[in-house]
């Protein structure tokens, strides 16, 4: 019998109110049922928000260093159980063990980094314009925060949001992706063991249309942090705008890697393969466009095809596998649709472009690494996010054209350039329209102590990770202490 899982509300594992459920399957083997989870609705969300609201007055008064100590304990528990969680995550969402271990490690790193910030939630002191008056600014918690997270980083992204929110003194309700509910259960088991008080963090499973929408619209939720598609992010922003809620959006990307004629081609090749086909291309920072200087394009393309065709595809639990499945049938259909569109628009298929149907691969959502040439900047595969193992090659004649084409999409999340010319490297840093730029590295590989997020349709101006995340999850309060013993009027001329 498959295991039946529950929501986590008020420090207890509870069944969904509606009685409806959904199944969670292994994308590498659609017949492998991981478990059955509650398909929560507005009633469940209301219970979770009520628990978070009730816990807020006490949690906000716990000193930030003490809140940080709980996160340290959670990080240590994640570290101890890294292998167990990584293997369960690979079974649940498909990416290879090397990557799921990294996913858990991001959670560990975030716990330790955030825990340390419990002694560094700095405000500012500044001179007052008046005598015998002290001026400073401090951070204050916001209240109940709703966190909506995707399936491709089912441990890293929830911890990116959850840990800073908790450190700032907020209480939270997490709605994880319905493709990866089991990893969220593992995280909340650890939070309970680490000593997080009941009601401070609550977990509600379900779809975005039901549970997610109810969370966004709930009147007692003061902040929404969302990672997902630009289309859904727009809708969330509009709803939060009506309710005057704070909203942080981390959305799509159409990231490009530039390879100039002076680049180390072997290094650039490793970067392109990792950026395009790591996580089966299912990252918001994945390399989906490869901008090659015309002088090296032929040589580099031949190197790329040879390596891509040798990538071992299969169940990510096999140590020899280099690329796992897509997350579900809908994701594979989307990739198929874009491959068809690319052909119709005149792009030339160099390799891939088909479902893997041999042997055990036929039981999962596998698709071959796919590379297109003769792609022009206006083609849909050069403009729209595919979220799969599809790489578009565009030829450029010089550095300036490469920058122009790279910037020529609605997105601006991640970017990369391979060159040994320091002048061009710094011009790229200056001129590329993206929240992240890598020099001689792929478009993937963010670190938890630096800001993460994008410009244009990749985000709404906020940055997660690093110190900037605390500007999302805290309010600034200005404080004035007048010890002059008399009324002093700022900005008023003295007669």
C-alpha positions in Angstrom: 0.0 0.0 0.0 1.3 3.5 -0.8 2.0 5.8 2.1 -0.5 8.4 2.9 1.0 11.8 3.8 -0.6 14.8 5.6 -0.3 18.6 5.9 1.7 20.1 8.8 -0.4 22.7 10.7 0.1 24.0 14.2 2.9 21.6 14.9 0.8 18.5 14.0 0.4 16.3 10.9 -3.2 16.6 9.9 -5.4 15.3 7.1 -6.8 17.5 4.4 -10.3 18.9 5.1 -11.7 18.1 1.6 -10.7 14.4 1.7 -9.3 14.8 -1.9 -5.9 13.5 -2.7 -3.3 13.3 -5.5 -0.6 10.8 -6.4 3.1 11.5 -6.5 5.0 9.4 -9.1 8.7 8.9 -10.0 9.3 10.7 -13.4 11.9 8.1 -14.3 9.3 5.3 -13.8 5.7 6.4 -14.0 4.5 3.2 -12.3 6.6 3.9 -9.2 4.1 5.5 -6.7 5.9 7.5 -4.0 2.9 8.4 -2.0 -0.5 10.0 -1.8 -0.9 13.6 -0.6 -3.8 15.8 0.4 -5.2 18.0 -2.4 -5.7 20.9 0.0 -8.2 23.8 -0.6 -9.1 27.1 1.0 -10.2 25.5 4.3 -6.8 23.9 4.8 -5.0 27.1 3.9 -7.2 29.0 6.3 -6.3 26.6 9.1 -2.6 27.0 8.3 -2.8 30.8 8.2 -4.7 30.9 11.5 -2.0 28.7 13.1 0.7 31.0 11.7 -1.1 34.1 12.9 -1.6 32.7 16.4 2.1 31.8 16.6 3.4 35.2 15.4 3.1 37.3 18.6 5.3 35.0 20.6 7.8 34.1 17.8 8.5 37.7 16.9 9.7 38.3 20.5 12.2 35.4 20.4 15.6 37.1 20.0 17.0 36.8 16.5 20.1 34.9 17.7 17.9 32.3 19.3 15.9 31.9 16.1 19.2 31.5 14.3 20.2 28.7 16.7 17.1 26.7 15.6 18.2 27.1 12.0 21.7 26.0 12.8 20.2 22.8 14.3 18.1 22.3 11.1 21.2 22.7 9.0 23.0 20.1 11.0 20.1 17.7 10.6 20.0 18.3 6.9 23.8 17.7 6.7 23.5 14.4 8.5 20.6 13.2 6.3 22.0 14.6 3.1 22.3 11.2 1.3 18.9 9.9 2.4 17.1 13.1 1.3 19.1 13.3 -2.0 18.1 9.7 -2.9 14.4 10.4 -2.1 14.5 13.6 -4.1 16.0 11.9 -7.1 13.2 9.4 -7.0 10.7 12.2 -6.7 11.8 14.7 -9.3 14.3 12.9 -11.5 17.6 14.8 -11.5 20.8 12.9 -10.9 22.1 12.1 -7.4 25.1 14.5 -7.9 22.6 17.3 -8.3 20.1 16.3 -5.6 23.0 16.2 -3.2 23.8 19.7 -4.2 20.2 20.7 -3.7 20.3 19.5 -0.1 23.7 21.1 0.3 22.1 24.5 -0.6 19.7 23.9 2.2 22.5 23.2 4.6 24.5 26.3 3.4 21.4 28.5 3.7 20.7 27.2 7.2 24.2 28.0 8.4 24.4 31.3 6.6 21.0 32.5 7.7 21.6 31.3 11.3 24.7 33.5 11.5 22.6 36.4 10.3 20.7 36.1 13.6 23.6 38.2 15.1 23.8 40.4 12.0 20.3 41.8 11.3 21.9 45.2 11.2 20.1 48.4 11.1 21.8 51.8 10.8 22.6 54.7 13.1 23.0 58.1 11.7 23.5 61.7 13.1 20.3 63.6 13.8 20.1 67.2 12.4 19.1 68.3 15.9 21.1 68.4 19.1 20.6 65.9 21.9 18.7 63.6 19.5 19.5 60.0 18.5 18.4 58.5 15.1 18.5 54.9 14.0 16.7 52.3 11.8 15.9 48.8 12.8 14.2 45.8 11.2 10.8 44.4 12.2 9.0 41.3 11.1 6.1 41.6 8.7 3.7 38.8 9.9 2.4 35.7 8.1 4.3 35.0 4.9 3.0 32.7 2.1 5.7 30.8 0.2 5.0 29.1 -3.1 7.9 27.1 -4.4 8.7 25.0 -7.6 9.6 21.4 -8.1 13.1 21.7 -9.7 14.9 22.7 -6.5 12.5 21.2 -3.9 14.9 21.7 -0.9 17.1 24.6 -2.0 14.3 27.1 -2.9 12.0 26.4 0.1 15.0 26.9 2.4 16.0 30.1 0.5 12.6 31.6 1.4 11.7 29.8 4.7 14.9 30.3 6.7 15.3 34.1 6.2 11.5 34.6 6.8 11.8 32.8 10.1 15.0 34.5 11.1 13.3 37.9 10.7 10.5 36.8 13.1 7.8 36.0 10.6 5.6 32.9 10.6 5.0 31.1 7.4 2.8 28.8 5.3 4.6 26.9 2.6 2.8 25.5 -0.5 5.3 23.3 -2.3 4.9 22.2 -5.9 2.5 19.3 -6.3 5.3 17.4 -8.2 7.6 17.4 -5.2 5.6 17.3 -1.9 7.7 14.5 -0.4 10.8 16.6 -0.1 8.8 19.3 1.7 7.7 16.6 4.2 11.3 15.8 4.9 12.1 19.4 5.5 9.3 19.9 7.9 10.2 16.8 9.8 13.6 18.3 10.3 12.2 21.7 11.4 10.1 19.9 14.1 13.1 18.0 15.3 15.2 21.2 15.4 12.8 22.7 17.9 10.8 25.1 15.8 7.7 26.0 17.9 4.2 24.8 16.7 2.5 27.1 14.2 5.6 29.0 13.3 6.0 27.1 10.0 3.1 25.3 8.3 2.9 23.0 5.3 0.0 22.7 2.9 0.0 20.4 -0.1 -2.0 20.9 -3.2 -2.2 22.5 -6.6 -1.4 26.1 -7.4 -4.9 26.7 -8.7 -6.5 25.6 -5.4 -4.1 25.8 -2.4 -1.7 28.4 -4.0 -4.5 30.7 -5.1 -6.1 30.5 -1.6 -2.8 31.4 0.0 -2.3 34.4 -2.3 -5.8 35.7 -1.7 -5.9 35.2 2.1 -6.5 38.4 3.9 -4.2 37.5 6.8 -1.2 36.8 4.6 1.0 39.9 4.5 3.6 38.7 2.0 3.9 36.3 -0.9 7.2 34.9 -2.1 6.8 33.0 -5.4 9.2 31.2 -7.7 7.8 29.9 -11.0 6.6 31.0 -14.4 6.3 34.6 -15.5 2.8 34.0 -16.5 1.7 32.9 -13.1 3.9 35.5 -11.4 2.0 38.3 -13.3 -1.3 37.0 -11.9 0.1 36.8 -8.4 1.4 40.3 -8.6 -1.9 41.7 -9.8 -3.8 40.0 -6.9 -1.2 41.1 -4.3 -1.4 44.6 -5.7 -5.1 44.7 -5.0 -4.5 43.6 -1.4 -1.5 45.9 -1.0 0.6 42.8 0.0 4.3 42.7 -0.4 5.3 40.3 -3.2 8.6 38.8 -4.3 8.7 37.1 -7.7 11.5 35.0 -9.1 10.4 33.9 -12.6 11.5 32.7 -16.0 14.7 33.1 -18.0 16.0 32.8 -21.5 19.7 32.7 -20.6 22.5 33.0 -23.1 26.1 31.9 -23.1 28.5 33.9 -25.3 31.6 32.2 -26.6 34.1 34.6 -28.3 36.9 33.7 -30.6 39.6 34.0 -27.9 37.8 31.7 -25.4 39.1 28.5 -24.0 36.9 26.2 -26.1 37.2 23.1 -23.9 36.2 25.1 -20.8 33.3 26.8 -22.7 32.2 23.3 -23.9 32.0 22.0 -20.4 30.0 25.1 -19.4 27.6 24.8 -22.3 26.9 21.1 -21.6 26.3 21.7 -17.9 24.3 24.8 -18.4 22.0 23.4 -21.1 21.5 19.8 -19.9 22.1 19.9 -16.2 18.7 19.2 -14.4 17.6 18.2 -18.0 17.4 21.9 -18.8 14.8 22.4 -16.1 16.3 25.4 -14.3 15.3 29.1 -14.6 19.0 29.8 -15.1 19.6 27.0 -17.7 21.6 27.9 -20.8 19.0 27.8 -23.6 20.9 30.1 -26.1 24.5 29.6 -27.2 25.9 32.7 -29.0 29.0 31.6 -30.9 31.5 33.8 -32.7 31.5 32.9 -36.3 35.3 32.2 -36.3 34.9 29.3 -33.8 31.3 28.3 -34.5 31.9 25.3 -36.8 34.6 23.8 -34.5 32.7 24.4 -31.3 29.5 23.0 -32.7 31.1 19.8 -33.7 32.7 19.4 -30.3 29.3 20.1 -28.7 27.3 17.6 -30.7 29.9 14.9 -30.1 29.7 15.4 -26.3 25.9 15.8 -26.2 25.3 12.5 -28.0 27.5 10.7 -25.5 25.5 11.9 -22.4 24.1 8.9 -20.6 20.4 9.3 -20.0 18.5 7.3 -17.4 17.3 7.0 -13.8 19.2 9.5 -11.8 19.7 7.0 -9.0 22.2 5.2 -11.3 25.6 6.8 -10.5 26.7 6.6 -14.2 23.7 8.6 -15.5 24.4 12.2 -16.6 20.9 13.4 -17.4 17.5 12.3 -15.9 13.9 12.7 -17.1 11.7 15.6 -17.5 9.4 16.1 -14.5 6.1 14.9 -16.1 4.2 14.2 -19.3 3.1 17.8 -19.7 6.7 19.0 -19.6 7.7 16.5 -22.2 4.8 17.5 -24.4 6.0 21.2 -24.2 9.5 20.2 -25.3 8.0 18.3 -28.2 5.9 21.3 -29.2 8.9 23.6 -29.2 11.0 21.2 -31.3 8.2 21.2 -33.9 7.9 25.0 -33.8 11.7 25.3 -34.3 11.6 23.1 -37.4 8.7 25.0 -38.8 10.5 28.3 -38.3 13.5 27.0 -40.2 16.0 26.1 -37.5 18.2 23.1 -38.3 18.1 20.2 -35.9 21.6 18.9 -35.3 21.0 16.2 -32.7 18.2 14.9 -30.5 14.7 16.1 -31.0 13.0 12.8 -30.0 11.6 10.9 -27.0 13.8 8.1 -25.5 11.8 5.0 -26.0 14.3 2.1 -25.6 14.1 -0.3 -22.7 13.4 1.1 -19.3 13.5 4.7 -20.6 10.1 4.1 -22.1 8.7 4.0 -18.6 9.7 7.6 -17.8 9.5 11.1 -19.3 12.9 11.0 -21.0 13.9 13.2 -24.0 17.2 13.4 -25.8 19.6 16.4 -25.5 18.5 18.6 -28.4 20.6 21.2 -30.3 19.4 23.5 -33.1 21.5 25.6 -35.4 20.6 28.4 -37.8 18.5 30.0 -35.1 17.7 33.7 -35.6 17.0 36.1 -32.7 13.4 36.5 -33.6 12.5 32.7 -33.5 10.4 31.5 -30.7 13.1 29.0 -29.5 15.3 32.1 -29.1 12.7 34.1 -27.2 10.5 31.8 -25.1 11.4 29.7 -22.1 11.2 26.0 -22.9 12.3 24.4 -19.6 13.8 21.4 -21.2 17.0 20.0 -22.8 16.9 22.2 -25.9 19.8 24.5 -26.9 19.6 27.1 -29.7 22.8 28.1 -31.4 23.0 31.7 -32.8 26.0 33.0 -34.8 27.5 36.4 -34.0 30.1 38.4 -35.8 31.5 40.3 -32.9 31.2 41.2 -29.2 28.7 44.0 -29.7 26.3 41.9 -31.7 26.6 39.2 -29.1 25.6 41.6 -26.3 22.7 43.0 -28.4 21.3 39.5 -29.1 21.8 38.3 -25.6 19.8 41.3 -24.3 17.1 40.9 -26.9 14.6 38.9 -25.0 11.9 39.8 -22.5 13.9 38.0 -19.8 17.0 39.0 -17.8 17.9 36.4 -15.3 21.3 34.8 -15.9 24.1 35.2 -18.5 27.6 34.0 -19.3 30.5 35.0 -21.5 33.7 33.0 -22.3 36.6 35.2 -23.2 40.2 35.8 -22.1 40.0 39.5 -22.9 39.6 41.4 -19.6 38.2 44.5 -21.3 35.4 42.5 -22.9 34.7 40.7 -19.7 34.2 43.9 -17.8 32.2 45.5 -20.7 29.9 42.4 -20.5 29.4 42.9 -16.8 28.4 46.5 -17.5 26.2 46.0 -20.5 24.4 42.7 -20.1 20.9 43.1 -18.9 20.6 40.3 -16.3 20.6 39.9 -12.6 23.5 37.4 -12.8 26.6 37.4 -15.0 29.2 34.7 -15.1 32.7 35.2 -16.6 34.2 32.0 -18.0 31.5 29.9 -16.2 28.0 28.6 -17.2 24.7 30.3 -16.6 24.0 28.0 -13.6 25.8 27.8 -10.2 24.4 30.5 -7.9 25.8 30.7 -4.3 23.6 31.3 -1.3 25.5 34.4 0.0 25.0 36.4 -3.2 21.8 38.0 -4.4 19.7 35.9 -6.7 17.1 37.2 -9.1 16.6 38.9 -12.5 15.5 42.0 -14.4 12.7 42.6 -16.9 10.2 39.7 -16.9 12.5 37.5 -14.8 11.5 39.2 -11.6 9.9 42.2 -9.9 13.1 43.9 -8.4 13.6 41.8 -5.3 16.6 39.5 -4.8 16.6 36.3 -2.8 19.6 34.8 -1.0 22.5 36.9 0.3 21.8 39.9 2.6 19.2 41.3 0.2 16.6 38.7 1.1 16.2 40.4 4.5 14.8 43.4 2.7 12.0 41.1 1.5 11.1 39.6 4.8 11.5 42.5 7.1 10.1 46.0 7.5 12.3 49.0 8.1 11.4 51.2 11.1 13.0 54.6 11.8 13.5 55.4 15.4 14.2 58.8 17.0 15.2 59.4 20.6 15.0 63.0 21.8 16.8 63.5 25.1 16.9 67.3 24.9 14.0 67.7 27.3 12.2 70.1 25.0 10.2 70.1 21.8 12.5 70.2 18.7 11.0 70.7 15.3 12.9 69.0 12.4 13.1 71.0 9.1 11.6 74.1 10.8 13.7 77.3 10.7 14.7 78.6 14.1 13.4 82.1 14.7 
